[in-house]
Amino acid sequence: MAKITASVYTSHVPAIGAAMDLGKTQEPYWQPLFAGYDYSKQWMKDNTPDVVFLVYNDHATAFSLEMIPTFAIGTAAQYQPADEGWGARPVPVVQGHPELASHIAQSVIQQDFDLTIVNKMDVDHGLTVPLSLMCGEKNPKTDKWPFKVIPFAVNVVQYPVPSGRRCFQLGQAIRKAVESFDENLNVQIWGTGGMTHQLQGPRAGLINKDWDNAWLDKLIDDPAATAQVPHIEYVREAGSEGIELVMWLIARGAMADVHGGPKPKVKHRFYHVPASNTAVGHMILENS
């Protein structure tokens, strides 16, 4: 059967992708941030999965404000990097895994989660920046991403957005779906977005280091309690865009300890501010 071996958590700040694409990673402003992913890139080479189930939010690229699915799973064979207004990022086309994606959709919907099935869409920085951070820079003409990707878009842009509790439960359903797939696949699940940031209003530029790191501690040690954090706390303590962190709970809910297994190993943890106007959080958890 397929098995989830690890979960990866990372912010997906668009300026990070721009810094990589424009050759700015060694500039004094950016170098400390990218140094925090040196371990991760080597870990990725040593632990390359067959498939990554990548949880992210679309930034009005594949879905406009005219149609906003709460949870949307990509079932296509490939996904083009999106043009977000200044041209598509110069990264390889993302190769999908339609068979596993369709199986997960079938299983999760039968577990009473309503998913939107997406057979064609472009993927924006929310998905491609995490790939670049974990896999390094890739030439779109000569390179490929080292694994297939199932995009899973969550609405954290327009209220109402799903609760942390619902996302955590969804992660549990995804784990069950993966483990019922009749093929020996190494699967990782990634939760992206966050950490604290606000892009508008009087609190634009908000960063809350203490809250971020306390939240990370709780995510590791007591994910069920973390899932109970209400929306208003995210908005108050982490800024209006800090609500993106509920997507990390999908990945955490899919780990073995939530299902009675051993606690995961923390292989890497990193936190940095600022990246543009966002706090960057990153973590790798391995199932024991």
TORTOR-736720 format. One record per atom (N, C-alpha, C): x, y, z; residue in one letter. Coordinates in steps of 0.02 Angstrom, whole numbers, plus 32768, in hexadecimal, padded with zeros to 4 digits. Each point is the difference from the previous one (the first is absolute). Layout:
BEGIN
XYZa
...
END
This chain:
BEGIN
802A7FC58000m
7FD6803B8000m
802C803E8000m
7FE280387FEFa
802380418005a
800680138049a
803280298010k
800C80148045k
801980478004k
7FE680278030i
801A8043800Di
803C7FF9802Ei
803980147FE8t
803F7FF88026t
8015803F8024t
7FEA80397FEAa
8017803F801Ea
7FCF80387FEFa
800580358027s
7FDB803D7FF0s
8031803A8001s
7FF5802F7FD3v
802A803B7FF9v
7FD3803D8007v
801980338023y
7FDB803D800Cy
802C803B7FECy
7FE4802E7FD9t
8028803A7FEDt
7FD380397FE9t
8017803C800Cs
7FDF803B7FE4s
800D80027FB5s
7FD580247FDDh
800680027FB6h
800080487FE6h
8026802A8021v
800180487FEFv
8014800B7FB7v
7FD980267FD9p
801080097FB9p
804480217FF4p
8015802D802Ea
804180217FF8a
803A7FCE8003a
7FF67FC88023i
80347FCC8002i
800C7FE47FBAi
7FC97FF27FDDg
80077FE87FBCg
802280337FD3g
7FED803F8008a
802080357FD8a
804A8005800Ea
80137FFA8040a
804880028011a
80267FC87FDFa
7FE37FC57FFDm
80207FC77FE0m
8005800C7FB4m
7FC980167FE3d
7FFC80087FB8d
802E80377FE6d
800D8032802Bl
8029803A7FECl
80487FFB8019l
80127FC6801Cg
80457FF68015g
80158029803Dg
7FD2800A802Fk
800E802A803Ak
800A7FD88041k
80067FBF7FFCt
7FFF7FD7803Ct
803C800C802Dt
803880197FE5q
803C800C8029q
800780498016q
7FCF80297FEFe
800280448019e
7FF68001804Be
801D80318024p
7FFC8000804Ap
7FBA7FF9801Cp
7FCF801E7FDFy
7FBB7FFC801Ay
7FE67FB87FFDy
80107FDD7FC9w
7FE17FBF7FF3w
802A7FC58018w
804180088006q
802C7FC7800Dq
7FED7FDA8040q
7FF080228038p
7FEE7FDB803Dp
7FC27FD47FF7p
7FD080197FD9l
7FC47FD87FF4l
80107FC17FD9l
802480077FC9f
800D7FC57FD7f
802F7FCF8022f
802B8019802Da
802C7FD38026a
7FD67FD1802Ca
7FC580178015g
7FD67FD68029g
7FE27FC57FDBg
80067FFF7FBFy
7FE77FC87FD8y
80377FD47FE4y
803F800E8012d
80377FD67FE7d
7FF87FB78018d
7FF07FF88040y
7FF47FBC801Ay
7FC67FDF7FDBy
7FCC80277FF3s
7FC47FE57FE2s
800C7FE67FBAs
802880237FDAk
800F7FEA7FBBk
80277FBF8001k
802F7FF9802Fq
80247FC08004q
7FD37FC98019q
7FD680108032w
7FCF7FCE8018w
7FD37FEA7FC7w
7FEC802E7FD6m
7FD47FF07FC8m
80227FCF7FD0m
8040800B7FF3k
80257FD27FD5k
80067FBA801Fk
80077FFF8042d
80087FC08022d
7FBD7FDD800Dd
7FCA80247FFCn
7FBE7FE58010n
7FCD80127FCAn
80147FF87FC2t
7FD480147FC9t
7FC37FD27FFCt
7FC5801C8004p
7FC37FD67FFDp
7FED7FF27FB7p
7FCE7FD67FF9d
7FE27FF67FBDd
7FCE80387FF1d
7FDB80148034v
7FCB80327FF8v
8000802F803Bv
7FF580407FF3v
7FF380318035v
7FB880187FFAv
7FDB7FFA8036f
7FBD801C8005f
80098045801Df
7FF880347FD7l
801480438013l
7FC4802D800Dl
7FF88012803Fv
7FC8802A8016v
801680497FFCv
7FDB80297FDCy
801280467FF6y
7FC080277FF5y
800580427FFAn
7FC680277FECn
800D80247FBFn
7FCF7FFF7FD6d
800380247FC1d
7FF4804A800Dd
8027802A7FDEh
7FFC8049800Bh
7FDC80217FC6h
7FC17FED7FF7a
7FD5801B7FCAa
801F7FF57FBCa
801F7FC67FF7t
801E7FED7FC0t
7FD67FCC7FDCt
7FFB7FC5801Ea
7FD57FCC7FE3a
7FB7800D800Fa
7FF38020803Af
7FBC800E8016f
7FFA804B800Df
7FD180207FDEs
7FF48046800Ds
7FCE80078039s
7FF1803D8013l
7FCE800B8034l
7FB97FEF7FE8l
7FFA7FEE7FC0e
7FBF7FEB7FE7e
7FF07FB88012e
80357FD98010m
7FF67FB98010m
80377FEA8030m
7FEF7FF2803Ei
80327FF28032i
7FF07FBE8023i
801F7FC87FEBp
7FF67FC18023p
802480018044p
7FE17FE28032t
80207FFB8041t
803C7FD17FFDt
7FF67FC57FE2f
80357FCF7FF7f
7FFE7FE87FB8f
803980047FDDa
80027FEC7FBAa
803D7FD47FF3a
7FF67FC57FE3i
80367FD27FF2i
800E7FFC7FB5i
803F80077FEEg
80147FFB7FBBg
80097FB87FEBg
7FDE7FED7FCAt
80047FBB7FE8t
801E7FFC7FB9t
802080357FEBa
801C80027FBCa
80437FDD7FFDa
80187FF57FC2a
80417FE17FF5a
803980318007a
7FF280407FF5q
803380338009q
7FE08044800Bq
802A802E801By
7FE980438011y
803580337FECy
7FEB80327FDAq
802D80347FEAq
800A80348037q
803D801A8009p
80098039802Dp
7FD8803B7FE7p
7FDE8021802Fa
7FD180357FEEa
802280427FF3a
7FE380277FD4d
801280467FF7d
7FD780298031d
8021801B8034e
7FDD80268034e
8002804B7FF4e
800E80137FC2g
7FFF80477FEEg
8043801A7FE9g
80357FD9800Aw
804380157FEBw
80257FC77FDDw
7FD87FD27FE3g
801D7FC77FDEg
80057FC4802Eg
7FFE7FC47FE2a
80057FC38028a
80467FF9801Ca
80067FE3803Br
80427FF2801Dr
80267FD07FD2r
804180097FF7p
80287FD47FD5p
80127FBF8024p
7FCE7FD7800Bv
80097FC08022v
7FDF7FCA7FD6v
80127FC0800Bp
7FE47FCA7FD7p
7FB47FF98009p
7FE17FE37FCEv
7FBA7FEC8005v
7FF97FCE8038v
7FCA80048025v
7FF37FD38038v
7FDC7FC27FE6v
801C7FC6800Cq
7FE17FC27FEAq
7FD37FE48036q
7FC37FF07FEEg
7FCF7FE68030g
80007FB58005g
7FD57FE6802Bh
7FF57FB88007h
7FB57FF48000h
7FE27FFE7FC4p
7FB77FFC7FFCp
7FE17FC48023p
80247FC87FFFe
7FE37FC3801De
7FF98007804De
803680168021l
7FFC80088048l
7FD280398012l
800280377FDAa
7FD58039800Ea
7FB67FEC7FFCa
7FEF7FDA7FCDs
7FBA7FEB7FF8s
7FEB7FD18037s
802E7FD48014h
7FF27FD38037h
7FF480268042h
802C8032800Di
7FF78028803Ci
7FBE80257FFFi
7FEF801C7FC6a
7FC080237FFAa
7FC67FD2800Fa
80007FC57FE3q
7FCB7FCF800Cq
7FFC7FEF804Aq
80397FF0801Es
80007FEB8046s
7FEA8038802Fs
801B803D7FF5v
7FF28037802Dv
7FB780177FFBv
7FE680007FC3i
7FB980127FF7i
7FD37FCC8021i
80147FC07FFDq
7FD97FCD8021q
80068004804Cq
803380248018q
8006800E8048q
7FDE80428013q
7FD680187FD2d
7FD38039800Dd
802180447FFCd
803880057FDDf
801D80417FF0f
7FEF80127FB8f
7FE6803C7FF6d
7FED80157FBDd
803D80227FDFd
801A7FE17FCCl
8038801B7FDBl
7FEA80167FBBl
802180337FE6t
7FF880147FBAt
80367FDC7FD8t
7FEB7FDE7FCCi
802F7FDC7FD5i
8016802F7FC8i
804280087FF8v
801B802F7FCFv
802B7FD97FCFv
7FE97FFC7FC2n
80247FD97FCDn
8030802A7FD6n
7FFD8043800Ak
802E802B7FDCk
800880418027k
803E80128010m
800C80408020m
804A80107FFEm
801080408002d
804580168009d
800D8008804Bd
803F7FFA8013v
801280048047v
802C803C800Cv
7FF180268035d
8024803F800Cd
80387FF78033d
80198038801Bh
80397FFE802Dh
7FF27FD88040h
7FC17FFB8013g
7FEF7FDA803Cg
80187FB97FFCg
80037FE57FC3l
80187FBC7FF5l
80487FFE7FE8l
8014802E7FD3t
80437FFA7FE2t
80378019802Et
7FF38030802Cv
80348017802Dv
80167FC98030v
7FD27FDB8020p
80167FC88029p
80297FCC7FD9p
7FED7FF27FC3l
80287FD17FD7l
8046801A7FF7l
800780417FF1s
8043801D7FF6s
80297FFF8040s
7FE180108038l
80248001803Fl
801A7FBB8013l
7FD97FCD7FF3m
80137FBC8015m
802B7FDC7FCDm
7FFA80137FC0c
80247FDC7FCBc
803780297FE0c
80048040800Fg
8032802A7FE1g
7FE9801B7FBDg
802A80297FE2e
7FEF801F7FC1e
80027FCC7FC8e
7FCF80037FD4k
7FFA7FD17FC8k
7FF780267FBFk
80227FE87FCDn
7FFA801D7FBDn
7FC37FE17FDFn
7FCE80287FECp
7FC37FE37FE4p
800B7FDC7FBEp
8037800E7FDEk
800D7FE07FBFk
80247FBE8007k
80267FF78036t
80297FC48006t
7FF17FD6803Et
7FDE801C8031d
7FF57FDD803Fd
7FB77FEE800Bd
7FF57FD1802Dk
7FBD7FEF8016k
7FFF8000804Ck
7FC6800B801Dw
7FF97FF58048w
800A7FB6800Ew
801F7FEE8038p
80147FBB800Bp
7FC87FD28018p
7FC380178000f
7FC77FD78015f
7FC1801D7FE0f
7FCB7FDA8002k
7FC080177FE8k
7FDC80258039k
7FD2802B7FECv
7FDF802C8031v
7FB47FFD7FF7v
7FDD7FFA8038i
7FB780088000i
7FF180438021i
7FEA80327FDAp
7FEE8040801Ep
7FBE7FFC8025p
7FFF801E803Bf
7FC380028028f
7FF680478019f
7FD280247FE0a
7FF68047800Fa
7FCA80098035a
800F802B8031v
7FD2800F8037v
7FF0804A7FFFv
7FC180118007n
7FED80468002n
8011801E8044n
803480288003v
800F8029803Bv
800680497FEAv
7FDE80107FC9v
800380447FE3v
7FC18027800Ev
7FC77FE07FF8q
7FC080228006q
7FD67FDC8035q
7FEA80258033y
7FD67FE18033y
7FBC7FEE7FE3y
7FE27FC78018p
80167FD68037p
80367FCE7FEAp
80317FF6802Cv
80367FCF7FF3v
7FF77FC68030v
801C7FC67FF0p
7FF67FC5802Bp
802380078043p
7FE67FE08032s
801E80038043s
803E7FD48003s
802A800F8030g
803A7FD5800Cg
7FEB7FB98011g
7FC97FFA8025r
7FE77FBD8012r
7FED7FD87FC1r
7FDE80227FD1r
7FEB7FDD7FC3r
803D7FED7FD6r
8032802B7FFEc
803C7FF17FDAc
80257FC5801Fc
80047FFE8042f
80217FC98024f
7FDC7FBE7FF2f
7FBE80028001q
7FD97FC47FF1q
800A7FEA7FB7q
800680307FD4l
800C7FF17FBAl
80437FDD7FF7l
803380168024g
80407FDE7FFDg
7FFB7FB78013g
7FD87FF28032q
7FF67FBB8015q
7FDE7FD77FC8q
7FD0801F7FDFa
7FDE7FDE7FC9a
80307FF47FC5a
802C80307FF4i
80307FF87FC9i
80307FC7800Fi
80177FFB803Er
802C7FC88013r
7FDD7FBD7FF2r
7FC27FFB8015k
7FDB7FC27FF4k
7FFA7FF17FB5k
7FF480347FD9a
7FFA7FF77FB8a
80427FE97FE1a
8037801F8013v
80417FED7FE5v
80107FB78010v
7FF47FED803Ee
80127FBD8016e
7FD37FC97FE2e
7FCA80147FE1s
7FD47FCF7FDFs
800E7FFC7FB5s
803480247FE8f
80117FFE7FB9f
802D7FC37FF4f
7FED7FD77FD1d
80207FBF7FF6d
803E80067FD3d
802F80288015e
804180047FDDe
803480178033e
803B7FE57FFCn
8035800F8031n
801F80437FEFn
7FE48035801Dl
801880447FF3l
801780218040l
803780247FFCn
8018802B8036n
7FE180457FF6n
7FD68014802Ev
7FDB803F7FFAv
8013802F8039v
800D803E7FF0q
800780358032q
7FC5802F7FFBq
7FED801F8038i
7FCC80327FFFi
801D80418019i
7FF680367FDAw
801B80418011w
7FC880318010w
800A80258036g
7FD280378010g
802580427FF7g
7FE3802E7FDCt
8024803E7FEFt
7FD7803E8013t
8021803A7FFDg
7FE0803F8012g
8019801A8042g
7FE8803C8014g
8014801C8041g
804A80138000g
801F80148037m
7FE080028041m
7FDF8045800Am
800E80228038t
7FDC803E800Ct
800F80337FC9t
7FCC801D7FE6h
800780397FD2h
7FBB801E7FF2h
800280417FF3q
7FC480247FEBq
8014802F7FC8q
7FD980007FCBl
801380247FC3l
7FDD80437FF8l
7FD18011802Cq
7FDA803D7FF6q
7FE9801B8043q
7FE8803E7FFEg
7FE3801E803Cg
8034801C8030g
7FEB8018803Ap
802E801F8030p
80357FD1801Ap
7FF37FBE7FFFr
80317FD08019r
80297FE07FC9r
8001801D7FC5a
80287FE47FC9a
80487FF98016a
801D7FC67FF3g
80457FF38015g
80057FDF8043g
7FC87FEE801Fl
80017FE18042l
80297FC08001l
802D7FF88031i
80247FC3800Di
7FFB7FF2804Ai
7FF17FC28012n
7FFA7FEC8046n
802A7FC2800Cn
8041800B800Ek
802F7FC88008k
7FED7FD18039k
7FEE801C8038d
7FF07FD7803Bd
7FC57FD27FF1d
7FCC801C7FE2w
7FC57FD77FF1w
80117FCB7FCCw
802580127FCDd
80147FD07FCCd
80237FC4801Ed
8032800C8029n
80287FC9801Bn
7FD97FD78033n
7FD580208027a
7FD57FDA802Ea
7FD07FD47FD9a
7FE780197FC7w
7FD37FD97FD6w
80257FC47FE2w
803E80097FEBl
80277FC97FE6l
800C7FCB8036l
80108016803Dd
80097FD18037d
7FC27FD58009d
7FC780218000k
7FC17FDD800Bk
7FEF7FD27FC6k
801080157FC3l
7FF37FD67FC5l
80267FBF8005l
803D80038019i
80297FC48009i
7FE47FD48038i
7FF5801E803Ad
7FF37FDA803Cd
7FB67FEF800Cd
7FD4802B7FE9d
7FB87FF5800Dd
7FD780197FC5d
80047FDD7FC8p
7FDD80197FC4p
7FB580038008p
7FE37FD48027a
7FB78001800Aa
7FEB80418022a
802880178030a
7FF1803F8021a
800A803B7FD1a
80347FFB7FD6t
800D80367FCFt
7FC580077FD1t
7FE07FC87FF0a
7FC780017FD2a
7FC58025801Ea
7FFF800B8040q
7FC880238020q
8009804C8002q
803A80197FEAv
800B80488000v
7FCC80217FD3v
7FD98030801Ap
7FCB801E7FD8p
801A80337FCEp
7FD8800E7FCEh
801380317FCDh
80148043801Eh
7FDB80168032i
800C8042801Ai
80468006801Ei
801B7FC9801Be
80438003801Be
803480077FC8e
7FF67FDC7FC9y
802D80097FC8y
800080497FE8y
7FC5801C7FF9v
7FFB80457FE7v
801F80318031v
7FF17FF78041r
8018802E8033r
804C7FFB800Ar
80197FC28004e
80467FF68012e
802E7FF97FC3e
7FE67FE67FC9a
802B7FF17FC6a
7FF1802A7FC3a
7FCF802E8005g
7FF0802A7FC7g
7FCC7FDF7FD3g
7FE380287FD4s
7FC97FE77FD7s
80167FC77FD3s
803E80017FE8e
80187FC97FD5e
801E7FC68028e
800680088042g
80197FCA802Ag
7FD17FC48000g
7FC2800A7FE9i
7FD07FC97FFDi
80197FC97FD2i
8030800F7FD4e
801C7FCC7FD4e
801B7FC58028e
80108009803Fl
801D7FCA8028l
7FD17FC58009l
7FBF80097FF6v
7FD37FC68007v
80127FCB7FCCv
802280137FCAm
80147FCF7FCEm
80367FD1801Bm
80298019802Ew
80327FD4801Fw
7FDF7FC88027w
7FC4800D8019l
7FDD7FCD8028l
7FE87FC57FD5l
7FF7800B7FC0i
7FEF7FC87FD4i
803B7FD07FFEi
803D801B7FF6a
803B7FD57FFFa
800C7FDE8043a
7FF680268036r
800D7FE38043r
7FCD7FCA8010r
7FC380087FEAg
7FCC7FCF800Dg
800C7FBE7FDDg
802C80007FCDa
800E7FC37FDBa
803A7FD8801Da
801E80188036m
803A7FDE801Cm
7FEB7FC6802Dm
802F7FD0800Ba
7FEF7FC0801Fa
7FE980078049a
801D80308025d
7FEF80048047d
7FB78013800Bd
7FE380247FD0v
7FB980138006v
7FD47FC27FFBv
801B7FCB7FE4h
7FDB7FC17FF8h
80197FCA8030h
801F80158037g
80167FD08032g
80477FE77FF8g
8023801B7FCFg
80457FEB7FF5g
80318029802Ag
80407FF67FF6p
803380258026p
800480497FE9p
8018802A802Dk
800880467FF1k
803480097FC8k
7FF5802E7FD2p
803080097FCAp
8042801F8018p
80347FF47FD9k
8041801E800Ek
800480457FE0k
801580318026v
800B80437FE4v
804680007FE1v
80037FFD7FBEk
80407FFD7FDDk
801E80457FF5k
7FD680337FFBh
801980437FF4h
7FCA80328013h
80158037801Dr
7FD380378011r
802480427FF6r
7FDE802E7FE1f
802080407FEDf
7FCC80378002f
8015803B8018y
7FD380398003y
802A803E7FF0y
7FE4802C7FD6h
8025803C7FEBh
7FD180397FF1h
8014803C8014v
7FDE803D7FEAv
803580347FF0v
7FF1802B7FCFp
7FC47FFD7FD6p
80117FE37FBCp
7FCC7FEB7FDCa
80057FF27FB9a
7FC980297FDFa
801480387FE2s
7FCE80327FEDs
7FDF80178041s
7FBF7FF68008n
7FE08015803Fn
7FE17FC48024n
80217FC77FFBt
7FE57FC1801Bt
80337FDD802Dt
7FE77FDF8034a
802A7FD48028a
80027FBB7FDDa
803B7FE67FF6v
80097FC07FDEv
800B7FC98033v
7FD57FCE7FFEg
80077FC58029g
800C7FC37FD5g
80257FD0801Bh
80107FC47FD9h
800E7FC68030h
7FE87FC57FEEm
800B7FC6802Bm
7FFA7FC07FD6m
80267FCD8013i
7FFB7FBE7FE2i
7FF47FCE8038i
7FCB7FD97FFAl
7FF07FCB802Fl
80017FBD7FDBl
80227FCF801De
80027FBD7FE4e
7FD77FD0802Be
7FD87FD67FE0n
7FDF7FCB8025n
80347FCE8016n
7FFC7FEA803Fs
802F7FCF801Bs
7FF17FBB7FE5s
END
